Amino acid sequence: MRILNFGSVNIDHVYSVEHFVRPGETLSSLSYARFSGGKGANQSIALAKAGADVFHAGKIGSDGLWLKDNLEKCGVRTDFLRTGKVPTGHAVIQVNRSGENSIVLYGGANQDIDENFASSVIAKFSKKDFLLVQNEINKIPLIMKKAHQRGMKIVFNPAPMNEPVKSYPLKLVDVFILNEIEGSGLTGKKGFKNVISEMERKYPGALTIMTLGSKGAAYIENGKTVFVPALKVKPVDTTAAGDTFIGYFLAGISNGSKTDEAIRLACRAAAICVTRKGAADSIPRMCEVRKSMK
């Protein structure tokens, strides 16, 4: 089975600062680093490192060609990653001494997906394949509808959660993967058990998986809520933990693993991820995850 991830690709500009810049203030940064980012790109890299056959679709500008190279080096197929005239999406991230961050996001090429491009990409896939989509590009409703028409299984991560998500054709989704904030935004409920129960009521044909950070993950299947605990580790950086979880879970499912088995593998991969600094670079390869299970 092939996986099409129609998602974002970003350049992350990270500045270490004493404190967040105040209105009217000019502040010198303590350090600067540039990273590959975007939930879409991170999840594609996680899928590839987990051994999945993943194609990344999306758009970058000429300033982001190095991001395409990075995806390919990680094993992601970039046949459907187009270079356009709009600059690559990017984030300006301030990180203070307490580790808190403040982010300004520019959608750029991620918001330049047009109907012809989306339709031409989806036409290359069929009912044996998966579509993975997040909420950092435009034309998501169209992409979902086209994928459904092709019989693809749709996996949706509503991140970042916003009001327009509620108007998406969510009845077409086969698997929701969300955290507590996203789940609460979709259902109006609080507490993972209440959120998952409401998700099952609203979308009875879909599997809902909720990531719970250091607590693990939970899902509901056949009317039963199942909790999968996380491994106990000392976290260093949690940036790409959720993306790692999604990539490893979907890789497991696409290879025929059962839900519980795929979630346990995803939890283990995410636990390794948070012990390292960075986003895409912190995502482990399958051989590392398997080795940790011995």
CORDA-V295841 format. One record per pair of residues at least 4 apart in sequence whose C-alpha atoms are under 7 Angstrom apart, sorted by the first residue. I is the first residue (numbers start at 0). J is the second residue. D is the distance in Angstrom with one decimal. If there is no record, write none. Layout:
<<I | J | D> <I | J | D>>
//
This chain:
<<0 | 127 | 5.9> <0 | 128 | 5.3> <0 | 253 | 6.1> <1 | 52 | 5.3> <1 | 53 | 6.1> <1 | 128 | 5.0> <1 | 129 | 6.4> <2 | 52 | 6.1> <2 | 53 | 4.7> <2 | 54 | 6.2> <2 | 128 | 5.8> <2 | 129 | 4.7> <2 | 130 | 6.0> <3 | 53 | 5.9> <3 | 54 | 4.9> <3 | 55 | 6.1> <3 | 129 | 6.1> <3 | 130 | 4.9> <3 | 131 | 6.1> <4 | 39 | 6.9> <4 | 43 | 6.6> <4 | 54 | 6.1> <4 | 55 | 4.9> <4 | 56 | 6.1> <4 | 130 | 5.9> <4 | 131 | 4.6> <4 | 132 | 6.0> <5 | 55 | 6.0> <5 | 56 | 4.6> <5 | 57 | 5.9> <5 | 131 | 6.4> <5 | 132 | 5.4> <6 | 39 | 4.2> <6 | 40 | 6.9> <6 | 56 | 6.3> <6 | 57 | 5.7> <6 | 132 | 5.9> <6 | 133 | 6.2> <6 | 135 | 6.8> <6 | 136 | 6.2> <7 | 37 | 5.3> <7 | 38 | 6.2> <7 | 39 | 4.5> <7 | 40 | 6.1> <7 | 57 | 6.4> <7 | 109 | 5.5> <7 | 135 | 5.7> <7 | 136 | 5.9> <8 | 36 | 6.2> <8 | 37 | 4.8> <8 | 39 | 6.2> <8 | 40 | 5.2> <8 | 59 | 6.9> <8 | 88 | 6.7> <8 | 109 | 6.9> <9 | 35 | 6.3> <9 | 36 | 4.7> <9 | 37 | 4.6> <9 | 87 | 6.4> <9 | 88 | 4.8> <9 | 89 | 4.8> <10 | 33 | 7.0> <10 | 34 | 6.0> <10 | 35 | 5.3> <10 | 36 | 5.5> <10 | 88 | 6.4> <10 | 89 | 4.5> <10 | 90 | 6.4> <11 | 33 | 5.6> <11 | 34 | 5.0> <11 | 35 | 6.1> <11 | 36 | 5.6> <11 | 89 | 5.7> <11 | 90 | 4.9> <11 | 91 | 6.4> <12 | 32 | 6.1> <12 | 33 | 4.8> <12 | 34 | 6.7> <12 | 90 | 6.0> <12 | 91 | 5.0> <12 | 92 | 5.9> <13 | 31 | 5.7> <13 | 32 | 5.3> <13 | 33 | 6.2> <13 | 91 | 6.2> <13 | 92 | 4.7> <13 | 93 | 6.1> <14 | 28 | 5.9> <14 | 30 | 5.8> <14 | 31 | 4.7> <14 | 32 | 6.8> <14 | 92 | 6.1> <14 | 93 | 4.9> <14 | 94 | 6.1> <15 | 28 | 5.7> <15 | 29 | 5.2> <15 | 30 | 5.2> <15 | 31 | 6.5> <15 | 93 | 6.0> <15 | 94 | 4.9> <15 | 95 | 5.9> <16 | 28 | 4.9> <16 | 29 | 5.5> <16 | 93 | 6.5> <16 | 94 | 6.0> <16 | 95 | 4.9> <16 | 96 | 6.8> <17 | 95 | 5.4> <17 | 96 | 5.8> <18 | 95 | 5.2> <19 | 93 | 6.6> <19 | 95 | 6.5> <20 | 24 | 6.2> <20 | 26 | 6.4> <35 | 66 | 6.2> <35 | 279 | 6.9> <36 | 40 | 6.4> <36 | 41 | 6.4> <37 | 41 | 6.2> <38 | 42 | 6.1> <38 | 242 | 6.6> <39 | 43 | 6.2> <39 | 133 | 6.7> <40 | 44 | 6.2> <41 | 45 | 6.2> <41 | 242 | 6.0> <41 | 279 | 5.4> <42 | 46 | 6.1> <42 | 242 | 4.9> <42 | 243 | 6.4> <42 | 245 | 6.7> <42 | 246 | 5.2> <43 | 47 | 6.2> <43 | 53 | 6.6> <43 | 55 | 6.5> <43 | 75 | 6.5> <43 | 246 | 6.8> <44 | 48 | 6.1> <44 | 70 | 6.6> <44 | 73 | 6.1> <44 | 75 | 6.4> <44 | 279 | 6.8> <45 | 49 | 6.1> <45 | 242 | 7.0> <45 | 243 | 5.3> <45 | 246 | 4.7> <45 | 247 | 6.4> <45 | 282 | 6.2> <46 | 50 | 6.5> <46 | 51 | 5.3> <46 | 53 | 6.6> <46 | 246 | 4.3> <46 | 247 | 6.0> <46 | 250 | 5.8> <47 | 51 | 5.2> <47 | 52 | 6.7> <47 | 53 | 6.3> <47 | 73 | 6.5> <47 | 74 | 5.4> <47 | 75 | 5.7> <48 | 73 | 6.8> <48 | 283 | 6.8> <48 | 284 | 4.6> <48 | 285 | 6.0> <49 | 247 | 5.7> <49 | 250 | 6.2> <49 | 284 | 5.9> <49 | 285 | 4.8> <50 | 250 | 7.0> <50 | 285 | 6.8> <51 | 250 | 5.2> <53 | 75 | 5.8> <53 | 76 | 6.2> <54 | 75 | 6.1> <54 | 76 | 4.6> <54 | 77 | 6.0> <55 | 75 | 6.8> <55 | 76 | 6.2> <55 | 77 | 5.5> <55 | 79 | 6.3> <55 | 80 | 6.3> <56 | 77 | 7.0> <56 | 79 | 4.6> <56 | 80 | 4.8> <57 | 79 | 6.7> <57 | 80 | 4.9> <57 | 81 | 6.3> <57 | 109 | 6.7> <58 | 80 | 5.5> <58 | 81 | 4.8> <58 | 82 | 5.8> <58 | 83 | 6.7> <58 | 108 | 5.3> <58 | 109 | 5.8> <59 | 63 | 5.7> <59 | 81 | 6.3> <59 | 82 | 5.0> <59 | 83 | 6.2> <59 | 86 | 6.7> <59 | 87 | 4.6> <59 | 108 | 5.2> <60 | 82 | 5.2> <60 | 83 | 5.2> <60 | 84 | 5.9> <60 | 85 | 5.5> <60 | 86 | 4.3> <60 | 87 | 4.5> <60 | 108 | 6.3> <61 | 82 | 6.3> <61 | 86 | 6.9> <62 | 86 | 6.6> <62 | 87 | 6.4> <63 | 87 | 5.7> <64 | 68 | 6.6> <65 | 69 | 6.2> <66 | 70 | 6.3> <67 | 71 | 6.3> <67 | 77 | 7.0> <68 | 72 | 6.2> <69 | 73 | 6.4> <70 | 74 | 6.6> <70 | 75 | 5.3> <71 | 75 | 5.0> <71 | 76 | 6.2> <71 | 77 | 6.8> <79 | 120 | 6.8> <85 | 107 | 6.0> <85 | 108 | 5.2> <86 | 107 | 5.5> <86 | 108 | 5.8> <87 | 107 | 5.3> <87 | 108 | 5.1> <88 | 105 | 5.5> <88 | 106 | 4.7> <88 | 107 | 4.2> <88 | 108 | 5.6> <88 | 109 | 5.9> <89 | 104 | 6.1> <89 | 105 | 5.3> <89 | 106 | 6.7> <90 | 102 | 6.5> <90 | 103 | 5.6> <90 | 104 | 4.4> <90 | 105 | 6.1> <91 | 102 | 5.7> <91 | 103 | 5.2> <91 | 104 | 6.5> <92 | 100 | 6.5> <92 | 101 | 5.7> <92 | 102 | 4.5> <92 | 103 | 6.6> <93 | 100 | 5.4> <93 | 101 | 5.1> <93 | 102 | 6.4> <94 | 98 | 5.8> <94 | 99 | 5.6> <94 | 100 | 4.4> <94 | 101 | 6.7> <95 | 99 | 5.6> <95 | 100 | 6.5> <106 | 110 | 5.6> <109 | 135 | 6.9> <109 | 136 | 4.9> <109 | 137 | 7.0> <110 | 136 | 5.2> <110 | 137 | 5.0> <112 | 116 | 6.8> <112 | 117 | 6.8> <112 | 137 | 6.1> <112 | 138 | 6.5> <113 | 117 | 6.3> <114 | 118 | 6.0> <115 | 119 | 6.1> <116 | 120 | 6.3> <117 | 121 | 6.3> <117 | 142 | 6.3> <118 | 122 | 6.1> <118 | 145 | 6.8> <121 | 145 | 6.6> <121 | 146 | 6.1> <124 | 128 | 6.4> <125 | 149 | 5.3> <125 | 150 | 6.1> <125 | 151 | 5.8> <126 | 149 | 5.9> <126 | 150 | 4.1> <126 | 151 | 4.4> <127 | 151 | 6.5> <128 | 151 | 5.4> <128 | 152 | 6.5> <129 | 151 | 5.4> <129 | 152 | 4.7> <129 | 153 | 6.0> <130 | 146 | 7.0> <130 | 151 | 6.4> <130 | 152 | 6.1> <130 | 153 | 4.9> <130 | 154 | 6.0> <131 | 153 | 6.1> <131 | 154 | 4.8> <131 | 155 | 6.0> <132 | 154 | 6.5> <132 | 155 | 5.2> <132 | 156 | 6.4> <133 | 155 | 6.0> <133 | 156 | 4.7> <133 | 157 | 5.5> <133 | 158 | 5.8> <134 | 157 | 5.4> <134 | 158 | 5.2> <134 | 159 | 5.8> <138 | 142 | 6.2> <139 | 143 | 6.1> <140 | 144 | 6.2> <140 | 167 | 5.4> <140 | 168 | 6.1> <141 | 145 | 6.1> <142 | 146 | 6.1> <143 | 147 | 6.1> <144 | 148 | 6.2> <145 | 149 | 6.4> <146 | 150 | 6.4> <146 | 151 | 5.3> <147 | 151 | 5.6> <147 | 171 | 6.7> <152 | 173 | 6.0> <153 | 172 | 5.1> <153 | 173 | 5.2> <153 | 174 | 6.5> <154 | 172 | 6.2> <154 | 173 | 6.0> <154 | 174 | 4.7> <154 | 175 | 6.0> <155 | 172 | 6.6> <155 | 174 | 6.3> <155 | 175 | 5.1> <155 | 176 | 6.3> <156 | 175 | 6.1> <156 | 176 | 5.1> <156 | 177 | 5.8> <157 | 177 | 6.5> <157 | 181 | 6.6> <158 | 181 | 7.0> <160 | 164 | 6.8> <160 | 181 | 5.5> <160 | 184 | 6.9> <165 | 185 | 6.7> <170 | 202 | 6.3> <172 | 205 | 6.4> <173 | 204 | 6.9> <173 | 205 | 4.5> <173 | 206 | 6.3> <174 | 205 | 5.4> <174 | 206 | 4.7> <174 | 207 | 5.8> <175 | 206 | 6.2> <175 | 207 | 4.7> <175 | 208 | 6.1> <176 | 207 | 6.1> <176 | 208 | 4.9> <176 | 209 | 5.9> <177 | 181 | 5.8> <177 | 182 | 6.0> <177 | 208 | 6.5> <177 | 209 | 5.0> <177 | 210 | 6.2> <178 | 182 | 6.0> <178 | 209 | 5.2> <178 | 210 | 4.9> <178 | 211 | 6.3> <179 | 183 | 6.0> <179 | 191 | 6.4> <179 | 209 | 6.8> <179 | 211 | 6.9> <180 | 184 | 6.2> <181 | 185 | 6.3> <182 | 186 | 6.2> <182 | 194 | 6.0> <183 | 187 | 5.0> <183 | 188 | 5.0> <183 | 189 | 5.6> <183 | 194 | 6.3> <186 | 194 | 6.3> <186 | 197 | 6.4> <186 | 198 | 6.9> <188 | 193 | 6.1> <188 | 194 | 5.4> <189 | 193 | 6.3> <189 | 194 | 6.2> <190 | 194 | 6.2> <191 | 195 | 6.0> <192 | 196 | 6.1> <193 | 197 | 6.1> <194 | 198 | 6.1> <195 | 199 | 6.2> <195 | 207 | 6.6> <195 | 219 | 6.6> <196 | 200 | 6.3> <197 | 201 | 6.1> <198 | 202 | 5.7> <198 | 207 | 6.9> <199 | 203 | 4.8> <206 | 219 | 6.9> <206 | 220 | 6.8> <207 | 218 | 5.7> <207 | 219 | 6.3> <208 | 217 | 5.8> <208 | 218 | 4.5> <209 | 216 | 5.6> <209 | 217 | 5.3> <209 | 218 | 6.2> <210 | 215 | 6.3> <210 | 216 | 4.4> <210 | 217 | 6.6> <211 | 215 | 5.1> <211 | 216 | 5.1> <213 | 229 | 6.0> <214 | 228 | 5.8> <214 | 229 | 5.4> <215 | 227 | 5.7> <215 | 228 | 4.3> <215 | 229 | 3.9> <215 | 266 | 6.6> <216 | 226 | 6.0> <216 | 227 | 5.2> <216 | 228 | 6.5> <217 | 224 | 6.9> <217 | 225 | 5.5> <217 | 226 | 4.4> <217 | 227 | 5.9> <218 | 224 | 5.7> <218 | 225 | 5.4> <218 | 226 | 6.7> <219 | 223 | 5.3> <219 | 224 | 4.2> <219 | 225 | 6.0> <220 | 224 | 6.6> <227 | 263 | 6.8> <229 | 266 | 5.8> <230 | 267 | 6.5> <230 | 270 | 6.2> <232 | 270 | 6.6> <233 | 274 | 6.4> <234 | 273 | 5.0> <234 | 274 | 4.9> <235 | 273 | 5.8> <235 | 274 | 5.0> <235 | 275 | 5.8> <235 | 276 | 6.3> <236 | 273 | 5.1> <236 | 274 | 6.5> <236 | 275 | 6.1> <236 | 276 | 5.2> <236 | 277 | 6.9> <237 | 273 | 4.8> <238 | 277 | 6.9> <238 | 278 | 5.6> <239 | 243 | 6.0> <239 | 278 | 4.9> <239 | 279 | 6.8> <240 | 244 | 6.2> <240 | 269 | 4.9> <240 | 272 | 6.0> <240 | 273 | 6.1> <241 | 245 | 6.3> <242 | 246 | 6.2> <243 | 247 | 6.1> <243 | 268 | 6.6> <243 | 269 | 5.5> <243 | 282 | 6.2> <244 | 248 | 6.0> <244 | 265 | 4.6> <244 | 266 | 6.1> <244 | 268 | 6.7> <244 | 269 | 5.4> <245 | 249 | 6.1> <246 | 250 | 6.0> <247 | 251 | 6.1> <247 | 264 | 6.8> <247 | 265 | 4.9> <248 | 252 | 6.3> <248 | 261 | 5.0> <248 | 262 | 5.6> <248 | 264 | 7.0> <248 | 265 | 5.1> <249 | 253 | 6.0> <250 | 254 | 6.3> <251 | 255 | 6.5> <251 | 256 | 5.3> <251 | 261 | 4.9> <252 | 256 | 4.9> <252 | 257 | 6.5> <252 | 258 | 6.9> <252 | 261 | 6.2> <256 | 260 | 6.1> <256 | 261 | 5.8> <257 | 261 | 6.1> <258 | 262 | 6.1> <259 | 263 | 6.2> <260 | 264 | 6.3> <261 | 265 | 6.1> <262 | 266 | 6.1> <263 | 267 | 6.3> <264 | 268 | 6.3> <265 | 269 | 6.1> <266 | 270 | 6.1> <267 | 271 | 6.5> <267 | 288 | 6.8> <268 | 272 | 6.3> <268 | 283 | 6.5> <268 | 288 | 5.8> <269 | 273 | 6.4> <270 | 274 | 7.0> <271 | 283 | 6.8> <272 | 281 | 5.2> <272 | 282 | 5.1> <272 | 283 | 6.3> <275 | 281 | 5.4> <276 | 281 | 6.1> <277 | 281 | 5.5> <283 | 287 | 6.2> <283 | 288 | 6.9> <284 | 288 | 6.6> <285 | 289 | 6.1> <286 | 290 | 6.0> <287 | 291 | 6.3> <288 | 292 | 6.6>>
//
